Amino acid sequence: MPAADEQQLITEVQQGSHDAFRLLVERHMRQAYDVAFGILGNHHDADDATQEAFVKAYRSISSFRSASSFGTWLYRIVTNESLNRVKRSKRKQRNEVQLEHAENETVSYQMSSMTIDDTQRYLERALHELPTLQRAVVMLRHLNGLSTHQVSRILECSEGTVKTHLHRGLKKMRERLEFLKEDMA
């Protein structure tokens, strides 16, 4: 969507147009959901976080000043909402990750024919075992295709911090998935 068209919709929303906001939601729903799911790893929680983020965006749209794109502003809200949900349920998630890790150790990596679905599951599991901030950076940068600068604005940290978390997260994933190389050889 051209920036001028999006800015017009934002202006209309700021003037009270519910239809204009509905159009903004329709245009950004998928990416907002992807950001939330990437952080939360659960469809139900991602739906809730995305919906709550849109409610927060609607309530605070009057403060939107076009210093960044609407998408960047919205993804920051989605990211913050998702990270807050992670903090609220950290103990529960920690127990789930420990259980998942224990299950992983019992799986035999001597698979003769790994399917694409299997590979996808291992990738998702490795991603969700990363610390929250590393997972968020990897998701935003590689899966959502945002630039390092955009990710730094969304997470409100320096580009250097984003690069550090990205490097560490990808390194942990590589180490965790090393067995895939052996299986494919």
Backbone as numpy.savetxt, mean C-alpha at the origin, in Angstrom:
# Nx Ny Nz CAx CAy CAz Cx Cy Cz
-6.51 11.33 -16.13 -7.35 12.51 -16.13 -6.46 13.74 -16.13
-6.70 14.66 -17.03 -5.92 15.89 -17.06 -6.05 16.64 -15.74
-4.96 17.27 -15.33 -4.93 17.98 -14.05 -5.98 19.07 -13.98
-6.23 19.75 -15.10 -7.23 20.82 -15.11 -8.62 20.26 -14.82
-8.96 19.11 -15.42 -10.26 18.48 -15.16 -10.38 18.07 -13.71
-9.32 17.49 -13.18 -9.36 17.06 -11.78 -9.47 18.27 -10.86
-8.75 19.33 -11.17 -8.84 20.55 -10.35 -10.26 21.11 -10.39
-10.92 21.03 -11.53 -12.30 21.50 -11.64 -13.22 20.67 -10.73
-13.02 19.36 -10.73 -13.82 18.50 -9.84 -13.58 18.86 -8.38
-12.33 19.09 -8.03 -12.00 19.46 -6.65 -12.68 20.75 -6.26
-12.65 21.72 -7.15 -13.32 23.00 -6.90 -14.82 22.78 -6.69
-15.41 21.93 -7.52 -16.84 21.64 -7.38 -17.13 20.95 -6.05
-16.26 20.04 -5.64 -16.46 19.37 -4.35 -16.35 20.39 -3.23
-15.39 21.28 -3.32 -15.22 22.31 -2.29 -16.43 23.23 -2.22
-17.19 23.30 -3.31 -18.41 24.11 -3.35 -19.64 23.29 -2.98
-19.43 22.00 -2.61 -20.53 21.18 -2.12 -21.08 20.13 -3.07
-20.46 19.89 -4.20 -20.97 18.92 -5.17 -20.62 17.49 -4.76
-21.65 16.71 -4.43 -21.45 15.30 -4.10 -21.14 14.49 -5.36
-21.72 14.89 -6.49 -21.46 14.18 -7.75 -19.99 14.30 -8.16
-19.41 15.46 -7.97 -17.99 15.65 -8.32 -17.12 14.78 -7.43
-17.48 14.68 -6.15 -16.69 13.82 -5.26 -16.84 12.36 -5.67
-18.04 11.95 -6.05 -18.27 10.58 -6.51 -17.35 10.26 -7.69
-17.20 11.23 -8.62 -16.31 11.02 -9.76 -14.85 10.88 -9.33
-14.43 11.69 -8.36 -13.06 11.57 -7.85 -12.85 10.20 -7.19
-13.85 9.76 -6.44 -13.76 8.45 -5.80 -13.63 7.36 -6.85
-14.47 7.41 -7.87 -14.44 6.39 -8.93 -13.08 6.35 -9.62
-12.47 7.51 -9.79 -11.19 7.57 -10.50 -10.01 7.12 -9.67
-10.13 7.22 -8.35 -8.99 6.90 -7.48 -9.22 5.68 -6.60
-10.40 5.09 -6.67 -10.74 3.98 -5.77 -9.76 2.81 -5.88
-9.48 2.39 -7.08 -8.64 1.20 -7.27 -7.24 1.39 -6.69
-6.61 2.52 -7.03 -5.25 2.74 -6.53 -5.26 2.96 -5.01
-6.27 3.64 -4.50 -6.37 3.84 -3.05 -6.51 2.49 -2.35
-7.34 1.64 -2.90 -7.52 0.30 -2.33 -6.21 -0.48 -2.39
-5.52 -0.41 -3.52 -4.25 -1.13 -3.67 -3.24 -0.69 -2.62
-3.19 0.62 -2.34 -2.28 1.13 -1.31 -2.66 0.54 0.04
-3.95 0.59 0.38 -4.41 0.06 1.67 -4.14 -1.44 1.77
-4.45 -2.17 0.70 -4.24 -3.62 0.74 -2.75 -3.95 0.87
-1.93 -3.18 0.20 -0.49 -3.42 0.28 0.05 -3.26 1.69
-0.53 -2.38 2.45 -0.09 -2.17 3.82 -0.76 -3.16 4.76
-2.05 -3.39 4.56 -2.81 -4.20 5.51 -2.84 -5.69 5.17
-2.78 -6.02 3.88 -2.75 -7.42 3.48 -4.03 -8.18 3.71
-5.13 -7.46 3.83 -6.41 -8.10 4.13 -7.49 -7.31 3.39
-8.30 -8.01 2.61 -9.30 -7.32 1.79 -10.31 -6.56 2.64
-10.79 -7.16 3.69 -11.79 -6.51 4.53 -11.23 -5.23 5.16
-10.03 -5.35 5.74 -9.40 -4.18 6.35 -9.07 -3.11 5.31
-8.63 -3.54 4.13 -8.31 -2.59 3.06 -9.56 -1.85 2.61
-10.68 -2.57 2.50 -11.95 -1.91 2.16 -12.31 -0.86 3.20
-12.22 -1.25 4.48 -12.56 -0.33 5.56 -11.64 0.89 5.58
-10.35 0.65 5.42 -9.38 1.75 5.45 -9.60 2.69 4.27
-9.87 2.13 3.10 -10.11 2.95 1.92 -11.35 3.80 2.10
-12.41 3.17 2.57 -13.65 3.92 2.79 -13.45 5.04 3.81
-12.78 4.73 4.92 -12.53 5.74 5.94 -11.64 6.86 5.39
-10.68 6.51 4.55 -9.79 7.52 3.96 -10.59 8.46 3.06
-11.53 7.92 2.28 -12.35 8.79 1.44 -13.25 9.69 2.28
-13.75 9.18 3.39 -14.56 10.02 4.28 -13.70 11.16 4.82
-12.49 10.83 5.25 -11.58 11.86 5.76 -11.21 12.86 4.67
-10.99 12.36 3.46 -10.67 13.26 2.34 -11.83 14.22 2.08
-13.04 13.68 2.11 -14.21 14.53 1.86 -14.33 15.60 2.94
-14.14 15.20 4.18 -14.26 16.15 5.29 -13.19 17.23 5.25
-12.03 16.91 4.69 -10.94 17.89 4.71 -10.59 18.44 3.34
-11.44 18.21 2.35 -11.12 18.67 0.98 -10.99 20.19 0.92
-11.62 20.87 1.84 -11.51 22.34 1.84 -10.07 22.79 2.10
-9.28 21.93 2.74 -7.88 22.28 3.02 -6.93 21.86 1.90
-7.44 21.16 0.89 -6.58 20.74 -0.23 -6.16 21.97 -1.02
-4.85 22.12 -1.23 -4.32 23.33 -1.86 -3.57 23.09 -3.16
-3.64 21.96 -3.74 -3.00 21.67 -5.03 -1.48 21.78 -5.01
-0.86 21.76 -3.82 0.60 21.75 -3.77 1.12 20.42 -4.32
0.29 19.40 -4.19 0.59 18.09 -4.78 -0.66 17.68 -5.55
-0.57 16.57 -6.24 -1.75 16.12 -6.97 -2.78 15.60 -5.97
-4.03 15.55 -6.38 -5.08 15.01 -5.53 -4.74 13.57 -5.16
-4.22 12.81 -6.13 -3.87 11.41 -5.88 -2.83 11.28 -4.79
-1.78 12.08 -4.83 -0.74 12.03 -3.81 -1.32 12.38 -2.45
-2.16 13.41 -2.39 -2.80 13.83 -1.15 -3.69 12.71 -0.61
-4.48 12.11 -1.48 -5.38 11.04 -1.08 -4.59 9.81 -0.62
-3.53 9.44 -1.35 -2.76 8.25 -0.97 -2.06 8.46 0.37
-1.73 9.69 0.69 -1.16 9.97 2.01 -2.22 9.68 3.08
-3.45 10.10 2.83 -4.54 9.84 3.78 -4.76 8.33 3.91
-4.80 7.63 2.78 -4.99 6.17 2.79 -3.84 5.50 3.55
-2.63 5.92 3.26 -1.46 5.34 3.93 -1.52 5.57 5.43
-1.82 6.80 5.84 -1.90 7.10 7.27 -3.01 6.29 7.94
-4.16 6.19 7.30 -5.26 5.41 7.86 -4.85 3.94 7.99
-4.20 3.42 6.98 -3.76 2.02 7.00 -2.70 1.79 8.07
-1.74 2.69 8.16 -0.69 2.55 9.19 -1.28 2.66 10.59
-2.28 3.52 10.77 -2.94 3.62 12.07 -3.65 2.32 12.42
-4.26 1.69 11.43 -4.91 0.40 11.67 -3.88 -0.67 12.04
-2.72 -0.60 11.41 -1.66 -1.55 11.74 -1.23 -1.36 13.19
-1.06 -0.11 13.59 -0.65 0.17 14.97 -1.69 -0.34 15.96
-2.97 -0.14 15.64 -4.03 -0.57 16.56 -4.10 -2.09 16.69
-3.71 -2.78 15.64 -3.81 -4.24 15.69 -2.44 -4.91 15.66
-1.42 -4.20 16.10 -0.06 -4.71 15.99 0.13 -6.04 16.72
-0.40 -6.14 17.90 -0.24 -7.38 18.66 -0.87 -8.55 17.92
-2.06 -8.35 17.40 -2.75 -9.42 16.68 -1.94 -9.81 15.43
-1.48 -8.83 14.68 -0.70 -9.12 13.47 0.60 -9.83 13.81
1.24 -9.43 14.91 2.51 -10.05 15.28 2.29 -11.54 15.53
1.21 -11.89 16.20 0.91 -13.29 16.45 0.62 -14.04 15.16
-0.10 -13.39 14.23 -0.40 -14.02 12.95 0.87 -14.25 12.14
1.78 -13.27 12.15 3.03 -13.41 11.40 3.87 -14.53 12.00
3.90 -14.63 13.33 4.66 -15.70 13.97 4.08 -17.06 13.59
2.76 -17.17 13.57 2.12 -18.42 13.18 2.42 -18.73 11.72
2.33 -17.72 10.87 2.60 -17.91 9.45 4.05 -18.33 9.24
4.97 -17.71 10.00 6.38 -18.05 9.88 6.61 -19.50 10.30
5.96 -19.93 11.37 6.10 -21.32 11.82 5.58 -22.28 10.75
4.48 -21.91 10.10 3.95 -22.74 9.02 4.93 -22.81 7.86
5.56 -21.68 7.56 6.54 -21.65 6.46 7.68 -22.62 6.70
8.13 -22.71 7.93 9.27 -23.55 8.22 8.93 -25.03 8.06
7.65 -25.37 8.10 7.27 -26.77 7.93 7.04 -27.14 6.48
7.01 -26.14 5.60 6.79 -26.40 4.19 8.08 -26.90 3.54
7.97 -27.91 2.77 9.15 -28.41 2.06 9.40 -27.54 0.84
10.62 -27.10 0.69 10.95 -26.27 -0.46 11.42 -27.11 -1.64
11.28 -28.41 -1.52 11.68 -29.32 -2.58 10.52 -29.53 -3.54
10.01 -28.48 -4.13 8.87 -28.58 -5.03 9.37 -28.76 -6.45
8.85 -29.77 -7.12 9.35 -30.05 -8.46 8.70 -29.16 -9.51
7.46 -28.78 -9.32 6.81 -27.93 -10.32 5.99 -26.86 -9.62
6.61 -25.73 -9.42 5.94 -24.63 -8.74 5.08 -23.88 -9.75
3.84 -23.63 -9.37 2.93 -22.91 -10.26 3.08 -21.41 -10.05
2.51 -20.67 -10.95 2.52 -19.20 -10.82 1.77 -18.79 -9.56
0.65 -19.48 -9.26 -0.11 -19.18 -8.04 0.74 -19.40 -6.80
1.53 -20.48 -6.79 2.40 -20.75 -5.66 3.42 -19.63 -5.50
4.02 -19.26 -6.60 5.02 -18.19 -6.58 4.41 -16.89 -6.08
3.21 -16.58 -6.55 2.50 -15.37 -6.12 2.25 -15.40 -4.61
1.84 -16.55 -4.10 1.59 -16.68 -2.65 2.87 -16.46 -1.86
3.98 -17.03 -2.33 5.25 -16.83 -1.62 5.68 -15.36 -1.65
5.49 -14.71 -2.78 5.82 -13.29 -2.88 4.97 -12.47 -1.92
3.67 -12.73 -1.91 2.77 -11.99 -1.01 3.13 -12.23 0.44
3.44 -13.48 0.78 3.80 -13.81 2.16 5.08 -13.08 2.55
6.09 -13.10 1.66 7.35 -12.41 1.95 7.13 -10.92 2.11
6.27 -10.35 1.28 5.97 -8.93 1.37 5.31 -8.60 2.70
4.37 -9.42 3.13 3.64 -9.14 4.35 4.41 -9.49 5.62
5.55 -10.13 5.46 6.42 -10.37 6.61 7.36 -9.20 6.85
7.42 -8.27 5.91 8.28 -7.10 6.08 7.70 -6.20 7.17
8.56 -5.43 7.83 8.05 -4.42 8.76 7.14 -3.45 7.99
6.21 -2.87 8.68 5.16 -2.08 8.05 5.67 -1.00 7.11
6.64 -0.23 7.53 7.13 0.86 6.69 7.84 0.34 5.45
8.62 -0.71 5.59 9.28 -1.30 4.42 8.24 -1.84 3.45
7.22 -2.50 3.98 6.15 -3.03 3.13 5.44 -1.90 2.40
5.15 -0.81 3.10 4.48 0.33 2.48 5.33 0.91 1.35
6.62 1.06 1.58 7.51 1.63 0.56 7.58 0.71 -0.66
7.76 -0.59 -0.44 7.84 -1.53 -1.57 6.54 -1.50 -2.36
5.41 -1.51 -1.66 4.11 -1.50 -2.34 3.92 -0.22 -3.16
4.16 0.92 -2.53 3.94 2.19 -3.22 4.90 2.36 -4.39
6.16 1.99 -4.19 7.18 2.23 -5.22 7.08 1.23 -6.37
7.01 -0.05 -6.05 7.09 -1.06 -7.11 5.73 -1.55 -7.59
4.81 -1.75 -6.70 3.53 -2.30 -7.13 2.57 -1.22 -7.62
2.67 -0.03 -7.05 1.81 1.06 -7.50 2.50 1.99 -8.48
3.81 1.80 -8.67 4.54 2.54 -9.68 4.78 4.01 -9.36
4.73 4.37 -8.08 4.97 5.76 -7.71 6.46 6.03 -7.67
6.83 7.26 -7.88 8.25 7.64 -7.82 8.70 7.71 -6.36
10.01 7.71 -6.18 10.57 7.84 -4.83 10.10 9.15 -4.20
10.05 10.19 -4.99 9.59 11.49 -4.49 8.13 11.42 -4.04
7.28 10.79 -4.84 5.86 10.67 -4.47 5.71 9.85 -3.19
6.46 8.77 -3.07 6.38 7.94 -1.87 6.83 8.74 -0.65
7.88 9.53 -0.82 8.37 10.33 0.32 7.32 11.35 0.76
6.59 11.90 -0.19 5.53 12.86 0.17 4.37 12.16 0.85
4.01 10.99 0.37 2.90 10.25 0.97 3.24 9.83 2.40
4.45 9.34 2.61 4.86 8.85 3.93 5.45 9.95 4.80
5.58 11.14 4.23 6.11 12.30 4.95 7.48 12.02 5.55
8.38 11.54 4.68 9.76 11.30 5.08 10.65 11.68 3.91
11.94 11.66 4.12 12.87 12.06 3.06 12.97 10.97 1.99
13.43 11.37 0.82 13.64 10.40 -0.25 14.73 9.39 0.14
15.71 9.84 0.91 16.75 8.95 1.38 16.18 7.86 2.29
15.24 8.24 3.14 14.59 7.26 4.01 13.80 6.26 3.18
13.12 6.74 2.15 12.37 5.84 1.27 13.32 4.85 0.60
14.44 5.36 0.09 15.41 4.49 -0.58 15.99 3.45 0.38
16.25 3.86 1.62 16.77 2.94 2.62 15.78 1.83 2.91
14.52 2.20 3.16 13.49 1.19 3.45 13.23 0.30 2.23
13.30 0.87 1.05 13.12 0.09 -0.16 14.24 -0.93 -0.30
15.47 -0.48 -0.13 16.63 -1.38 -0.24 16.54 -2.51 0.78
16.26 -2.16 2.04 16.20 -3.17 3.09 15.04 -4.14 2.87
13.89 -3.60 2.45 12.73 -4.46 2.22 12.97 -5.44 1.09
13.52 -4.95 -0.02 13.79 -5.84 -1.16 14.86 -6.87 -0.81
15.85 -6.46 -0.02 16.89 -7.40 0.39 16.28 -8.52 1.24
15.41 -8.17 2.18 14.76 -9.19 3.01 13.90 -10.12 2.17
13.20 -9.55 1.19 12.37 -10.39 0.33 13.23 -11.34 -0.48
14.35 -10.83 -1.03 15.25 -11.69 -1.80 15.76 -12.85 -0.95
16.16 -12.54 0.28 16.66 -13.59 1.18 15.56 -14.60 1.48
14.36 -14.11 1.72 13.23 -14.97 2.07 12.82 -15.87 0.89
13.05 -15.38 -0.32 12.60 -16.10 -1.51 13.75 -16.79 -2.25
14.89 -16.87 -1.63 16.06 -17.48 -2.26 15.76 -18.90 -2.75
14.91 -19.62 -2.04 14.60 -21.00 -2.41 13.92 -21.07 -3.77
13.27 -19.99 -4.23 12.61 -20.01 -5.53 13.64 -20.16 -6.65
14.80 -19.52 -6.50 15.86 -19.64 -7.50 16.31 -21.09 -7.63
16.48 -21.70 -6.47 16.94 -23.09 -6.46 15.91 -24.01 -7.11
14.63 -23.74 -6.85 13.57 -24.58 -7.39 13.45 -24.43 -8.90
13.76 -23.23 -9.39 13.62 -22.98 -10.83 14.83 -23.45 -11.60
15.93 -23.70 -10.92 17.17 -24.11 -11.58 17.11 -25.55 -12.02
